[in-house]
Amino acid sequence: MEIEEQLKQLDLLLARCTQKYQEGIDKADKLLAKVREPKPEKVEETEKKEN
């Protein structure tokens, strides 16, 4: 019985870790998408005028 209880606890822990891992991957994907978005041309033109 003790081994079965430990296995159940490990299964629950694995499920939580898997969920947290997936949440982290989703957040990383969102941040990468923001970084990869092209900047508007107006910003680049303004920077050129200032120089």
mmCIF entry with sequence, helices, sheets and N, C-alpha, C, O atoms, coordinates in Angstrom:
data_MODEL
# 
_entry.id   MODEL 
# 
_entity.id                         1 
_entity.type                       polymer 
_entity.pdbx_number_of_molecules   1 
# 
_entity_poly.entity_id                      1 
_entity_poly.type                           'polypeptide(L)' 
_entity_poly.nstd_linkage                   no 
_entity_poly.nstd_monomer                   no 
_entity_poly.pdbx_seq_one_letter_code       MEIEEQLKQLDLLLARCTQKYQEGIDKADKLLAKVREPKPEKVEETEKKEN 
_entity_poly.pdbx_seq_one_letter_code_can   MEIEEQLKQLDLLLARCTQKYQEGIDKADKLLAKVREPKPEKVEETEKKEN 
_entity_poly.pdbx_strand_id                 A 
# 
loop_
_entity_poly_seq.entity_id 
_entity_poly_seq.num 
_entity_poly_seq.mon_id 
_entity_poly_seq.hetero 
1 1  MET n 
1 2  GLU n 
1 3  ILE n 
1 4  GLU n 
1 5  GLU n 
1 6  GLN n 
1 7  LEU n 
1 8  LYS n 
1 9  GLN n 
1 10 LEU n 
1 11 ASP n 
1 12 LEU n 
1 13 LEU n 
1 14 LEU n 
1 15 ALA n 
1 16 ARG n 
1 17 CYS n 
1 18 THR n 
1 19 GLN n 
1 20 LYS n 
1 21 TYR n 
1 22 GLN n 
1 23 GLU n 
1 24 GLY n 
1 25 ILE n 
1 26 ASP n 
1 27 LYS n 
1 28 ALA n 
1 29 ASP n 
1 30 LYS n 
1 31 LEU n 
1 32 LEU n 
1 33 ALA n 
1 34 LYS n 
1 35 VAL n 
1 36 ARG n 
1 37 GLU n 
1 38 PRO n 
1 39 LYS n 
1 40 PRO n 
1 41 GLU n 
1 42 LYS n 
1 43 VAL n 
1 44 GLU n 
1 45 GLU n 
1 46 THR n 
1 47 GLU n 
1 48 LYS n 
1 49 LYS n 
1 50 GLU n 
1 51 ASN n 
# 
_struct_asym.id          A 
_struct_asym.entity_id   1 
# 
loop_
_struct_conf.conf_type_id 
_struct_conf.id 
_struct_conf.pdbx_PDB_helix_id 
_struct_conf.beg_label_comp_id 
_struct_conf.beg_label_asym_id 
_struct_conf.beg_label_seq_id 
_struct_conf.pdbx_beg_PDB_ins_code 
_struct_conf.end_label_comp_id 
_struct_conf.end_label_asym_id 
_struct_conf.end_label_seq_id 
_struct_conf.pdbx_end_PDB_ins_code 
_struct_conf.beg_auth_comp_id 
_struct_conf.beg_auth_asym_id 
_struct_conf.beg_auth_seq_id 
_struct_conf.end_auth_comp_id 
_struct_conf.end_auth_asym_id 
_struct_conf.end_auth_seq_id 
_struct_conf.pdbx_PDB_helix_class 
_struct_conf.details 
_struct_conf.pdbx_PDB_helix_length 
HELX_P HELX_P1 AA1 GLU A 2  ? ARG A 36 ? GLU A 2  ARG A 36 1 ? 35 
HELX_P HELX_P2 AA2 GLU A 41 ? GLU A 50 ? GLU A 41 GLU A 50 1 ? 10 
# 
_struct_conf_type.id          HELX_P 
_struct_conf_type.criteria    ? 
_struct_conf_type.reference   ? 
# 
loop_
_atom_site.group_PDB 
_atom_site.id 
_atom_site.type_symbol 
_atom_site.label_atom_id 
_atom_site.label_alt_id 
_atom_site.label_comp_id 
_atom_site.label_asym_id 
_atom_site.label_entity_id 
_atom_site.label_seq_id 
_atom_site.pdbx_PDB_ins_code 
_atom_site.Cartn_x 
_atom_site.Cartn_y 
_atom_site.Cartn_z 
_atom_site.occupancy 
_atom_site.B_iso_or_equiv 
_atom_site.pdbx_formal_charge 
_atom_site.auth_seq_id 
_atom_site.auth_comp_id 
_atom_site.auth_asym_id 
_atom_site.auth_atom_id 
_atom_site.pdbx_PDB_model_num 
ATOM 1   N N  . MET A 1 1  ? 0.821  -1.203 0.000   1.00 0.00 ? 1  MET A N  1 
ATOM 2   C CA . MET A 1 1  ? 0.000  0.000  0.000   1.00 0.00 ? 1  MET A CA 1 
ATOM 3   C C  . MET A 1 1  ? 0.859  1.258  0.000   1.00 0.00 ? 1  MET A C  1 
ATOM 4   O O  . MET A 1 1  ? 0.546  2.227  -0.692  1.00 0.00 ? 1  MET A O  1 
ATOM 5   N N  . GLU A 1 2  ? 1.922  1.245  0.763   1.00 0.00 ? 2  GLU A N  1 
ATOM 6   C CA . GLU A 1 2  ? 2.753  2.444  0.873   1.00 0.00 ? 2  GLU A CA 1 
ATOM 7   C C  . GLU A 1 2  ? 3.343  2.826  -0.482  1.00 0.00 ? 2  GLU A C  1 
ATOM 8   O O  . GLU A 1 2  ? 3.409  4.006  -0.824  1.00 0.00 ? 2  GLU A O  1 
ATOM 9   N N  . ILE A 1 3  ? 3.766  1.841  -1.239  1.00 0.00 ? 3  ILE A N  1 
ATOM 10  C CA . ILE A 1 3  ? 4.349  2.106  -2.560  1.00 0.00 ? 3  ILE A CA 1 
ATOM 11  C C  . ILE A 1 3  ? 3.295  2.694  -3.489  1.00 0.00 ? 3  ILE A C  1 
ATOM 12  O O  . ILE A 1 3  ? 3.587  3.612  -4.256  1.00 0.00 ? 3  ILE A O  1 
ATOM 13  N N  . GLU A 1 4  ? 2.083  2.178  -3.428  1.00 0.00 ? 4  GLU A N  1 
ATOM 14  C CA . GLU A 1 4  ? 1.007  2.688  -4.276  1.00 0.00 ? 4  GLU A CA 1 
ATOM 15  C C  . GLU A 1 4  ? 0.699  4.146  -3.946  1.00 0.00 ? 4  GLU A C  1 
ATOM 16  O O  . GLU A 1 4  ? 0.461  4.948  -4.849  1.00 0.00 ? 4  GLU A O  1 
ATOM 17  N N  . GLU A 1 5  ? 0.703  4.492  -2.665  1.00 0.00 ? 5  GLU A N  1 
ATOM 18  C CA . GLU A 1 5  ? 0.456  5.874  -2.258  1.00 0.00 ? 5  GLU A CA 1 
ATOM 19  C C  . GLU A 1 5  ? 1.566  6.791  -2.758  1.00 0.00 ? 5  GLU A C  1 
ATOM 20  O O  . GLU A 1 5  ? 1.301  7.903  -3.214  1.00 0.00 ? 5  GLU A O  1 
ATOM 21  N N  . GLN A 1 6  ? 2.798  6.326  -2.671  1.00 0.00 ? 6  GLN A N  1 
ATOM 22  C CA . GLN A 1 6  ? 3.923  7.123  -3.164  1.00 0.00 ? 6  GLN A CA 1 
ATOM 23  C C  . GLN A 1 6  ? 3.828  7.313  -4.676  1.00 0.00 ? 6  GLN A C  1 
ATOM 24  O O  . GLN A 1 6  ? 4.134  8.389  -5.191  1.00 0.00 ? 6  GLN A O  1 
ATOM 25  N N  . LEU A 1 7  ? 3.406  6.273  -5.380  1.00 0.00 ? 7  LEU A N  1 
ATOM 26  C CA . LEU A 1 7  ? 3.245  6.385  -6.826  1.00 0.00 ? 7  LEU A CA 1 
ATOM 27  C C  . LEU A 1 7  ? 2.158  7.394  -7.176  1.00 0.00 ? 7  LEU A C  1 
ATOM 28  O O  . LEU A 1 7  ? 2.307  8.160  -8.129  1.00 0.00 ? 7  LEU A O  1 
ATOM 29  N N  . LYS A 1 8  ? 1.071  7.400  -6.417  1.00 0.00 ? 8  LYS A N  1 
ATOM 30  C CA . LYS A 1 8  ? 0.006  8.373  -6.651  1.00 0.00 ? 8  LYS A CA 1 
ATOM 31  C C  . LYS A 1 8  ? 0.526  9.792  -6.432  1.00 0.00 ? 8  LYS A C  1 
ATOM 32  O O  . LYS A 1 8  ? 0.232  10.694 -7.216  1.00 0.00 ? 8  LYS A O  1 
ATOM 33  N N  . GLN A 1 9  ? 1.301  9.985  -5.363  1.00 0.00 ? 9  GLN A N  1 
ATOM 34  C CA . GLN A 1 9  ? 1.870  11.303 -5.084  1.00 0.00 ? 9  GLN A CA 1 
ATOM 35  C C  . GLN A 1 9  ? 2.826  11.725 -6.193  1.00 0.00 ? 9  GLN A C  1 
ATOM 36  O O  . GLN A 1 9  ? 2.834  12.887 -6.599  1.00 0.00 ? 9  GLN A O  1 
ATOM 37  N N  . LEU A 1 10 ? 3.624  10.796 -6.678  1.00 0.00 ? 10 LEU A N  1 
ATOM 38  C CA . LEU A 1 10 ? 4.542  11.103 -7.775  1.00 0.00 ? 10 LEU A CA 1 
ATOM 39  C C  . LEU A 1 10 ? 3.779  11.452 -9.049  1.00 0.00 ? 10 LEU A C  1 
ATOM 40  O O  . LEU A 1 10 ? 4.181  12.351 -9.788  1.00 0.00 ? 10 LEU A O  1 
ATOM 41  N N  . ASP A 1 11 ? 2.690  10.752 -9.306  1.00 0.00 ? 11 ASP A N  1 
ATOM 42  C CA . ASP A 1 11 ? 1.868  11.063 -10.476 1.00 0.00 ? 11 ASP A CA 1 
ATOM 43  C C  . ASP A 1 11 ? 1.296  12.472 -10.379 1.00 0.00 ? 11 ASP A C  1 
ATOM 44  O O  . ASP A 1 11 ? 1.285  13.214 -11.362 1.00 0.00 ? 11 ASP A O  1 
ATOM 45  N N  . LEU A 1 12 ? 0.818  12.839 -9.184  1.00 0.00 ? 12 LEU A N  1 
ATOM 46  C CA . LEU A 1 12 ? 0.281  14.186 -8.991  1.00 0.00 ? 12 LEU A CA 1 
ATOM 47  C C  . LEU A 1 12 ? 1.372  15.237 -9.172  1.00 0.00 ? 12 LEU A C  1 
ATOM 48  O O  . LEU A 1 12 ? 1.150  16.271 -9.802  1.00 0.00 ? 12 LEU A O  1 
ATOM 49  N N  . LEU A 1 13 ? 2.540  14.968 -8.619  1.00 0.00 ? 13 LEU A N  1 
ATOM 50  C CA . LEU A 1 13 ? 3.662  15.892 -8.752  1.00 0.00 ? 13 LEU A CA 1 
ATOM 51  C C  . LEU A 1 13 ? 4.072  16.044 -10.216 1.00 0.00 ? 13 LEU A C  1 
ATOM 52  O O  . LEU A 1 13 ? 4.337  17.151 -10.684 1.00 0.00 ? 13 LEU A O  1 
ATOM 53  N N  . LEU A 1 14 ? 4.121  14.939 -10.923 1.00 0.00 ? 14 LEU A N  1 
ATOM 54  C CA . LEU A 1 14 ? 4.464  14.974 -12.344 1.00 0.00 ? 14 LEU A CA 1 
ATOM 55  C C  . LEU A 1 14 ? 3.433  15.789 -13.127 1.00 0.00 ? 14 LEU A C  1 
ATOM 56  O O  . LEU A 1 14 ? 3.794  16.567 -14.011 1.00 0.00 ? 14 LEU A O  1 
ATOM 57  N N  . ALA A 1 15 ? 2.173  15.613 -12.806 1.00 0.00 ? 15 ALA A N  1 
ATOM 58  C CA . ALA A 1 15 ? 1.118  16.361 -13.494 1.00 0.00 ? 15 ALA A CA 1 
ATOM 59  C C  . ALA A 1 15 ? 1.278  17.859 -13.246 1.00 0.00 ? 15 ALA A C  1 
ATOM 60  O O  . ALA A 1 15 ? 1.146  18.659 -14.173 1.00 0.00 ? 15 ALA A O  1 
ATOM 61  N N  . ARG A 1 16 ? 1.565  18.244 -11.992 1.00 0.00 ? 16 ARG A N  1 
ATOM 62  C CA . ARG A 1 16 ? 1.765  19.664 -11.672 1.00 0.00 ? 16 ARG A CA 1 
ATOM 63  C C  . ARG A 1 16 ? 2.986  20.225 -12.389 1.00 0.00 ? 16 ARG A C  1 
ATOM 64  O O  . ARG A 1 16 ? 2.940  21.328 -12.934 1.00 0.00 ? 16 ARG A O  1 
ATOM 65  N N  . CYS A 1 17 ? 4.068  19.471 -12.386 1.00 0.00 ? 17 CYS A N  1 
ATOM 66  C CA . CYS A 1 17 ? 5.296  19.928 -13.047 1.00 0.00 ? 17 CYS A CA 1 
ATOM 67  C C  . CYS A 1 17 ? 5.080  20.075 -14.549 1.00 0.00 ? 17 CYS A C  1 
ATOM 68  O O  . CYS A 1 17 ? 5.557  21.028 -15.165 1.00 0.00 ? 17 CYS A O  1 
ATOM 69  N N  . THR A 1 18 ? 4.365  19.131 -15.123 1.00 0.00 ? 18 THR A N  1 
ATOM 70  C CA . THR A 1 18 ? 4.089  19.192 -16.556 1.00 0.00 ? 18 THR A CA 1 
ATOM 71  C C  . THR A 1 18 ? 3.254  20.423 -16.878 1.00 0.00 ? 18 THR A C  1 
ATOM 72  O O  . THR A 1 18 ? 3.498  21.099 -17.878 1.00 0.00 ? 18 THR A O  1 
ATOM 73  N N  . GLN A 1 19 ? 2.270  20.714 -16.032 1.00 0.00 ? 19 GLN A N  1 
ATOM 74  C CA . GLN A 1 19 ? 1.421  21.887 -16.246 1.00 0.00 ? 19 GLN A CA 1 
ATOM 75  C C  . GLN A 1 19 ? 2.244  23.170 -16.140 1.00 0.00 ? 19 GLN A C  1 
ATOM 76  O O  . GLN A 1 19 ? 2.117  24.058 -16.983 1.00 0.00 ? 19 GLN A O  1 
ATOM 77  N N  . LYS A 1 20 ? 3.083  23.273 -15.115 1.00 0.00 ? 20 LYS A N  1 
ATOM 78  C CA . LYS A 1 20 ? 3.921  24.463 -14.934 1.00 0.00 ? 20 LYS A CA 1 
ATOM 79  C C  . LYS A 1 20 ? 4.898  24.619 -16.095 1.00 0.00 ? 20 LYS A C  1 
ATOM 80  O O  . LYS A 1 20 ? 5.146  25.731 -16.562 1.00 0.00 ? 20 LYS A O  1 
ATOM 81  N N  . TYR A 1 21 ? 5.444  23.512 -16.553 1.00 0.00 ? 21 TYR A N  1 
ATOM 82  C CA . TYR A 1 21 ? 6.361  23.536 -17.691 1.00 0.00 ? 21 TYR A CA 1 
ATOM 83  C C  . TYR A 1 21 ? 5.642  24.084 -18.922 1.00 0.00 ? 21 TYR A C  1 
ATOM 84  O O  . TYR A 1 21 ? 6.182  24.931 -19.634 1.00 0.00 ? 21 TYR A O  1 
ATOM 85  N N  . GLN A 1 22 ? 4.429  23.602 -19.171 1.00 0.00 ? 22 GLN A N  1 
ATOM 86  C CA . GLN A 1 22 ? 3.672  24.044 -20.339 1.00 0.00 ? 22 GLN A CA 1 
ATOM 87  C C  . GLN A 1 22 ? 3.327  25.527 -20.227 1.00 0.00 ? 22 GLN A C  1 
ATOM 88  O O  . GLN A 1 22 ? 3.376  26.250 -21.222 1.00 0.00 ? 22 GLN A O  1 
ATOM 89  N N  . GLU A 1 23 ? 2.978  25.984 -19.024 1.00 0.00 ? 23 GLU A N  1 
ATOM 90  C CA . GLU A 1 23 ? 2.696  27.401 -18.822 1.00 0.00 ? 23 GLU A CA 1 
ATOM 91  C C  . GLU A 1 23 ? 3.935  28.239 -19.126 1.00 0.00 ? 23 GLU A C  1 
ATOM 92  O O  . GLU A 1 23 ? 3.838  29.297 -19.748 1.00 0.00 ? 23 GLU A O  1 
ATOM 93  N N  . GLY A 1 24 ? 5.083  27.770 -18.692 1.00 0.00 ? 24 GLY A N  1 
ATOM 94  C CA . GLY A 1 24 ? 6.333  28.483 -18.960 1.00 0.00 ? 24 GLY A CA 1 
ATOM 95  C C  . GLY A 1 24 ? 6.646  28.537 -20.444 1.00 0.00 ? 24 GLY A C  1 
ATOM 96  O O  . GLY A 1 24 ? 7.085  29.569 -20.951 1.00 0.00 ? 24 GLY A O  1 
ATOM 97  N N  . ILE A 1 25 ? 6.423  27.439 -21.139 1.00 0.00 ? 25 ILE A N  1 
ATOM 98  C CA . ILE A 1 25 ? 6.656  27.404 -22.586 1.00 0.00 ? 25 ILE A CA 1 
ATOM 99  C C  . ILE A 1 25 ? 5.712  28.378 -23.287 1.00 0.00 ? 25 ILE A C  1 
ATOM 100 O O  . ILE A 1 25 ? 6.121  29.086 -24.208 1.00 0.00 ? 25 ILE A O  1 
ATOM 101 N N  . ASP A 1 26 ? 4.454  28.415 -22.856 1.00 0.00 ? 26 ASP A N  1 
ATOM 102 C CA . ASP A 1 26 ? 3.487  29.331 -23.463 1.00 0.00 ? 26 ASP A CA 1 
ATOM 103 C C  . ASP A 1 26 ? 3.901  30.783 -23.254 1.00 0.00 ? 26 ASP A C  1 
ATOM 104 O O  . ASP A 1 26 ? 3.813  31.592 -24.178 1.00 0.00 ? 26 ASP A O  1 
ATOM 105 N N  . LYS A 1 27 ? 4.351  31.118 -22.047 1.00 0.00 ? 27 LYS A N  1 
ATOM 106 C CA . LYS A 1 27 ? 4.806  32.480 -21.769 1.00 0.00 ? 27 LYS A CA 1 
ATOM 107 C C  . LYS A 1 27 ? 6.022  32.829 -22.615 1.00 0.00 ? 27 LYS A C  1 
ATOM 108 O O  . LYS A 1 27 ? 6.116  33.935 -23.146 1.00 0.00 ? 27 LYS A O  1 
ATOM 109 N N  . ALA A 1 28 ? 6.944  31.897 -22.741 1.00 0.00 ? 28 ALA A N  1 
ATOM 110 C CA . ALA A 1 28 ? 8.139  32.133 -23.555 1.00 0.00 ? 28 ALA A CA 1 
ATOM 111 C C  . ALA A 1 28 ? 7.756  32.350 -25.017 1.00 0.00 ? 28 ALA A C  1 
ATOM 112 O O  . ALA A 1 28 ? 8.321  33.216 -25.685 1.00 0.00 ? 28 ALA A O  1 
ATOM 113 N N  . ASP A 1 29 ? 6.812  31.577 -25.509 1.00 0.00 ? 29 ASP A N  1 
ATOM 114 C CA . ASP A 1 29 ? 6.366  31.740 -26.894 1.00 0.00 ? 29 ASP A CA 1 
ATOM 115 C C  . ASP A 1 29 ? 5.743  33.117 -27.115 1.00 0.00 ? 29 ASP A C  1 
ATOM 116 O O  . ASP A 1 29 ? 5.982  33.755 -28.140 1.00 0.00 ? 29 ASP A O  1 
ATOM 117 N N  . LYS A 1 30 ? 4.941  33.573 -26.144 1.00 0.00 ? 30 LYS A N  1 
ATOM 118 C CA . LYS A 1 30 ? 4.324  34.900 -26.267 1.00 0.00 ? 30 LYS A CA 1 
ATOM 119 C C  . LYS A 1 30 ? 5.387  35.996 -26.272 1.00 0.00 ? 30 LYS A C  1 
ATOM 120 O O  . LYS A 1 30 ? 5.309  36.935 -27.065 1.00 0.00 ? 30 LYS A O  1 
ATOM 121 N N  . LEU A 1 31 ? 6.374  35.880 -25.394 1.00 0.00 ? 31 LEU A N  1 
ATOM 122 C CA . LEU A 1 31 ? 7.437  36.883 -25.347 1.00 0.00 ? 31 LEU A CA 1 
ATOM 123 C C  . LEU A 1 31 ? 8.254  36.878 -26.634 1.00 0.00 ? 31 LEU A C  1 
ATOM 124 O O  . LEU A 1 31 ? 8.599  37.939 -27.153 1.00 0.00 ? 31 LEU A O  1 
ATOM 125 N N  . LEU A 1 32 ? 8.562  35.709 -27.143 1.00 0.00 ? 32 LEU A N  1 
ATOM 126 C CA . LEU A 1 32 ? 9.305  35.625 -28.402 1.00 0.00 ? 32 LEU A CA 1 
ATOM 127 C C  . LEU A 1 32 ? 8.505  36.222 -29.553 1.00 0.00 ? 32 LEU A C  1 
ATOM 128 O O  . LEU A 1 32 ? 9.073  36.864 -30.437 1.00 0.00 ? 32 LEU A O  1 
ATOM 129 N N  . ALA A 1 33 ? 7.206  36.018 -29.546 1.00 0.00 ? 33 ALA A N  1 
ATOM 130 C CA . ALA A 1 33 ? 6.365  36.588 -30.598 1.00 0.00 ? 33 ALA A CA 1 
ATOM 131 C C  . ALA A 1 33 ? 6.413  38.116 -30.537 1.00 0.00 ? 33 ALA A C  1 
ATOM 132 O O  . ALA A 1 33 ? 6.453  38.774 -31.577 1.00 0.00 ? 33 ALA A O  1 
ATOM 133 N N  . LYS A 1 34 ? 6.411  38.684 -29.328 1.00 0.00 ? 34 LYS A N  1 
ATOM 134 C CA . LYS A 1 34 ? 6.496  40.137 -29.185 1.00 0.00 ? 34 LYS A CA 1 
ATOM 135 C C  . LYS A 1 34 ? 7.838  40.651 -29.684 1.00 0.00 ? 34 LYS A C  1 
ATOM 136 O O  . LYS A 1 34 ? 7.897  41.679 -30.358 1.00 0.00 ? 34 LYS A O  1 
ATOM 137 N N  . VAL A 1 35 ? 8.903  39.953 -29.365 1.00 0.00 ? 35 VAL A N  1 
ATOM 138 C CA . VAL A 1 35 ? 10.243 40.380 -29.775 1.00 0.00 ? 35 VAL A CA 1 
ATOM 139 C C  . VAL A 1 35 ? 10.388 40.299 -31.292 1.00 0.00 ? 35 VAL A C  1 
ATOM 140 O O  . VAL A 1 35 ? 11.048 41.141 -31.902 1.00 0.00 ? 35 VAL A O  1 
ATOM 141 N N  . ARG A 1 36 ? 9.786  39.308 -31.885 1.00 0.00 ? 36 ARG A N  1 
ATOM 142 C CA . ARG A 1 36 ? 9.938  39.087 -33.324 1.00 0.00 ? 36 ARG A CA 1 
ATOM 143 C C  . ARG A 1 36 ? 9.023  39.968 -34.167 1.00 0.00 ? 36 ARG A C  1 
ATOM 144 O O  . ARG A 1 36 ? 9.185  40.021 -35.386 1.00 0.00 ? 36 ARG A O  1 
ATOM 145 N N  . GLU A 1 37 ? 8.058  40.668 -33.543 1.00 0.00 ? 37 GLU A N  1 
ATOM 146 C CA . GLU A 1 37 ? 7.163  41.528 -34.312 1.00 0.00 ? 37 GLU A CA 1 
ATOM 147 C C  . GLU A 1 37 ? 7.977  42.631 -34.979 1.00 0.00 ? 37 GLU A C  1 
ATOM 148 O O  . GLU A 1 37 ? 8.856  43.223 -34.353 1.00 0.00 ? 37 GLU A O  1 
ATOM 149 N N  . PRO A 1 38 ? 7.685  42.907 -36.248 1.00 0.00 ? 38 PRO A N  1 
ATOM 150 C CA . PRO A 1 38 ? 8.414  43.991 -36.916 1.00 0.00 ? 38 PRO A CA 1 
ATOM 151 C C  . PRO A 1 38 ? 8.029  45.341 -36.325 1.00 0.00 ? 38 PRO A C  1 
ATOM 152 O O  . PRO A 1 38 ? 6.869  45.589 -35.998 1.00 0.00 ? 38 PRO A O  1 
ATOM 153 N N  . LYS A 1 39 ? 9.021  46.198 -36.199 1.00 0.00 ? 39 LYS A N  1 
ATOM 154 C CA . LYS A 1 39 ? 8.749  47.530 -35.674 1.00 0.00 ? 39 LYS A CA 1 
ATOM 155 C C  . LYS A 1 39 ? 8.112  48.370 -36.773 1.00 0.00 ? 39 LYS A C  1 
ATOM 156 O O  . LYS A 1 39 ? 8.414  48.182 -37.952 1.00 0.00 ? 39 LYS A O  1 
ATOM 157 N N  . PRO A 1 40 ? 7.240  49.289 -36.398 1.00 0.00 ? 40 PRO A N  1 
ATOM 158 C CA . PRO A 1 40 ? 6.645  50.171 -37.412 1.00 0.00 ? 40 PRO A CA 1 
ATOM 159 C C  . PRO A 1 40 ? 7.722  51.021 -38.084 1.00 0.00 ? 40 PRO A C  1 
ATOM 160 O O  . PRO A 1 40 ? 8.701  51.410 -37.448 1.00 0.00 ? 40 PRO A O  1 
ATOM 161 N N  . GLU A 1 41 ? 7.534  51.304 -39.370 1.00 0.00 ? 41 GLU A N  1 
ATOM 162 C CA . GLU A 1 41 ? 8.527  52.076 -40.116 1.00 0.00 ? 41 GLU A CA 1 
ATOM 163 C C  . GLU A 1 41 ? 8.641  53.502 -39.596 1.00 0.00 ? 41 GLU A C  1 
ATOM 164 O O  . GLU A 1 41 ? 9.707  54.110 -39.684 1.00 0.00 ? 41 GLU A O  1 
ATOM 165 N N  . LYS A 1 42 ? 7.560  54.036 -39.060 1.00 0.00 ? 42 LYS A N  1 
ATOM 166 C CA . LYS A 1 42 ? 7.570  55.412 -38.562 1.00 0.00 ? 42 LYS A CA 1 
ATOM 167 C C  . LYS A 1 42 ? 8.629  55.599 -37.483 1.00 0.00 ? 42 LYS A C  1 
ATOM 168 O O  . LYS A 1 42 ? 9.284  56.640 -37.435 1.00 0.00 ? 42 LYS A O  1 
ATOM 169 N N  . VAL A 1 43 ? 8.802  54.629 -36.641 1.00 0.00 ? 43 VAL A N  1 
ATOM 170 C CA . VAL A 1 43 ? 9.796  54.724 -35.573 1.00 0.00 ? 43 VAL A CA 1 
ATOM 171 C C  . VAL A 1 43 ? 11.189 54.812 -36.180 1.00 0.00 ? 43 VAL A C  1 
ATOM 172 O O  . VAL A 1 43 ? 12.016 55.610 -35.740 1.00 0.00 ? 43 VAL A O  1 
ATOM 173 N N  . GLU A 1 44 ? 11.443 53.995 -37.185 1.00 0.00 ? 44 GLU A N  1 
ATOM 174 C CA . GLU A 1 44 ? 12.757 54.007 -37.831 1.00 0.00 ? 44 GLU A CA 1 
ATOM 175 C C  . GLU A 1 44 ? 13.006 55.339 -38.530 1.00 0.00 ? 44 GLU A C  1 
ATOM 176 O O  . GLU A 1 44 ? 14.119 55.863 -38.481 1.00 0.00 ? 44 GLU A O  1 
ATOM 177 N N  . GLU A 1 45 ? 11.976 55.896 -39.184 1.00 0.00 ? 45 GLU A N  1 
ATOM 178 C CA . GLU A 1 45 ? 12.128 57.178 -39.866 1.00 0.00 ? 45 GLU A CA 1 
ATOM 179 C C  . GLU A 1 45 ? 12.415 58.286 -38.865 1.00 0.00 ? 45 GLU A C  1 
ATOM 180 O O  . GLU A 1 45 ? 13.240 59.160 -39.132 1.00 0.00 ? 45 GLU A O  1 
ATOM 181 N N  . THR A 1 46 ? 11.752 58.262 -37.725 1.00 0.00 ? 46 THR A N  1 
ATOM 182 C CA . THR A 1 46 ? 11.967 59.268 -36.691 1.00 0.00 ? 46 THR A CA 1 
ATOM 183 C C  . THR A 1 46 ? 13.395 59.189 -36.177 1.00 0.00 ? 46 THR A C  1 
ATOM 184 O O  . THR A 1 46 ? 14.035 60.217 -35.956 1.00 0.00 ? 46 THR A O  1 
ATOM 185 N N  . GLU A 1 47 ? 13.891 57.989 -35.987 1.00 0.00 ? 47 GLU A N  1 
ATOM 186 C CA . GLU A 1 47 ? 15.264 57.819 -35.517 1.00 0.00 ? 47 GLU A CA 1 
ATOM 187 C C  . GLU A 1 47 ? 16.255 58.359 -36.540 1.00 0.00 ? 47 GLU A C  1 
ATOM 188 O O  . GLU A 1 47 ? 17.261 58.954 -36.154 1.00 0.00 ? 47 GLU A O  1 
ATOM 189 N N  . LYS A 1 48 ? 16.001 58.169 -37.827 1.00 0.00 ? 48 LYS A N  1 
ATOM 190 C CA . LYS A 1 48 ? 16.896 58.665 -38.869 1.00 0.00 ? 48 LYS A CA 1 
ATOM 191 C C  . LYS A 1 48 ? 16.915 60.192 -38.882 1.00 0.00 ? 48 LYS A C  1 
ATOM 192 O O  . LYS A 1 48 ? 17.972 60.794 -39.072 1.00 0.00 ? 48 LYS A O  1 
ATOM 193 N N  . LYS A 1 49 ? 15.759 60.820 -38.683 1.00 0.00 ? 49 LYS A N  1 
ATOM 194 C CA . LYS A 1 49 ? 15.671 62.280 -38.689 1.00 0.00 ? 49 LYS A CA 1 
ATOM 195 C C  . LYS A 1 49 ? 16.448 62.879 -37.526 1.00 0.00 ? 49 LYS A C  1 
ATOM 196 O O  . LYS A 1 49 ? 17.069 63.933 -37.663 1.00 0.00 ? 49 LYS A O  1 
ATOM 197 N N  . GLU A 1 50 ? 16.411 62.202 -36.377 1.00 0.00 ? 50 GLU A N  1 
ATOM 198 C CA . GLU A 1 50 ? 17.108 62.708 -35.195 1.00 0.00 ? 50 GLU A CA 1 
ATOM 199 C C  . GLU A 1 50 ? 18.613 62.672 -35.389 1.00 0.00 ? 50 GLU A C  1 
ATOM 200 O O  . GLU A 1 50 ? 19.319 63.514 -34.835 1.00 0.00 ? 50 GLU A O  1 
ATOM 201 N N  . ASN A 1 51 ? 19.115 61.733 -36.149 1.00 0.00 ? 51 ASN A N  1 
ATOM 202 C CA . ASN A 1 51 ? 20.560 61.614 -36.382 1.00 0.00 ? 51 ASN A CA 1 
ATOM 203 C C  . ASN A 1 51 ? 20.944 62.620 -37.397 1.00 0.00 ? 51 ASN A C  1 
ATOM 204 O O  . ASN A 1 51 ? 22.116 62.714 -37.761 1.00 0.00 ? 51 ASN A O  1 
# 
